[in-house]
Amino acid sequence: MNLSKYSFGIGDRFGLEGDALLSAVMQADKAGVEVTPVWNKSHREHTIIGTTPEDVRKEADEAVRGMGWVGNYYVDADHINSGNVDEFIKWSDFFTLDVADYIGQPAQKNEVDRFIDSCVKYIDGLSVPGIRESLAVGESSVRVIAGKYLTAVKQAGKLYRHIASKKGVGNFVVEMSMDETQTPQTPVELFFILAAAAQEEIPVQTIAPKFSGRFNKGVDYVGDAERFAAEFERDVAIVAYAVEEFGLPKNLKLSVHSGSDKFSIYGAINKTLRKFDAGLHVKTAGTTWLEELAGLALAGGAYLAIAKRIYAEALERMDELTKPYATVIDIDKGRLPNPEVVAEWNGKRFAEALRHDQSCGRYNPDLRQLLHVGYKVAAQMKSDFTHAVSECEGIIRPMVMENIYQRHIKPIFID
């Protein structure tokens, strides 16, 4: 299986928007740009919501049949590890190997020595097409990189071989993820990580490094956008060079685990893709569920009451709900409205606070982040929530389509 040049990970917490999400991808196809949809859902999300990997496969297959999609599509076992991979193997054909927890675990000295010997030609300077200056590399720095990342890459190799033993070589797409860690990888580190992946014979088709800046859930990029642009361009050049140097898959590309809505860096990403004629995988988060919640608010009446109830309970359970996402949210409690205040809002006012429109003075990024991670509250409402969403499909579906196509796919891949 070979992933196409552009691919887009679809996050759909409750599995209700498959048609709407695929419609957004089909709009890109009508605009002349092939974007492959990848349904993704993690073990953590399944556990919280009470779904299974089989449910995601069914959602994807039914949407594809119902919408008449004839292109490729995939189901991603998102951020899996050795402890939960087996539950995904039957239903997934895209595996995001999350080895961030192994970064920094010391590699054995003899393994580091062998790695240094294999990379001796790159020591004393790394000249990469597309990067004007030579990148400083020395034996000591490569030794540090190997000590930091070799164990993680070897774990990815073990995980890949386990999956391959069950599904067969070539029958799934491999992504290697190192984004859920504290420190960004430099372009030089990325180069040697890919060298290690090649030595482990992992046919990695996308790699998700951690970039500089904050990629908080559901809100815009926080950081120096110009620095990100320069870093992203270097990483794209590094990936292209590593493919040639190490014989990695020709379609290997960067993966941006964006947390969604990083509008201020989409332009730089688009510009770099065009400059290098490069591919990209983007993995969205749960903003589809936020569109569902905004749609309920706009429907008014009992549906608005559900939205308000979810906010009130999420606020009450804030510590519980935010703990698993502590590294990817920044919420100022002082800017979260009191539930009694929210109780007086009409649907339009609730939606304005929730939806990510920075031109709207009522947009509240703290409220949005809380509700982004507050999907557990909705999940525990079970059919009260899912039936309400289905009943409001006429409002919600166009919102989901517009959000994914106009605000994500179009500025990244088309404009």
Secondary structure as UniProt FT lines:
FT   STRAND          6..11
FT   TURN            13..14
FT   HELIX           18..30
FT   TURN            31..32
FT   STRAND          36..42
FT   HELIX           43..49
FT   HELIX           53..67
FT   STRAND          74..80
FT   TURN            82..85
FT   HELIX           86..89
FT   TURN            90..91
FT   STRAND          94..98
FT   HELIX           100..102
FT   TURN            103..104
FT   HELIX           109..118
FT   HELIX           120..122
FT   TURN            123..124
FT   TURN            129..130
FT   HELIX           139..167
FT   TURN            169..170
FT   STRAND          173..177
FT   HELIX           187..199
FT   TURN            200..201
FT   STRAND          204..208
FT   TURN            217..218
FT   HELIX           225..246
FT   TURN            250..251
FT   STRAND          253..257
FT   HELIX           263..276
FT   STRAND          280..283
FT   HELIX           287..299
FT   HELIX           301..316
FT   HELIX           318..322
FT   HELIX           323..328
FT   HELIX           333..335
FT   HELIX           339..342
FT   TURN            343..344
FT   HELIX           347..354
FT   TURN            358..359
FT   TURN            361..362
FT   HELIX           365..373
FT   HELIX           375..381
FT   HELIX           383..391
FT   HELIX           393..404
FT   HELIX           405..414
//
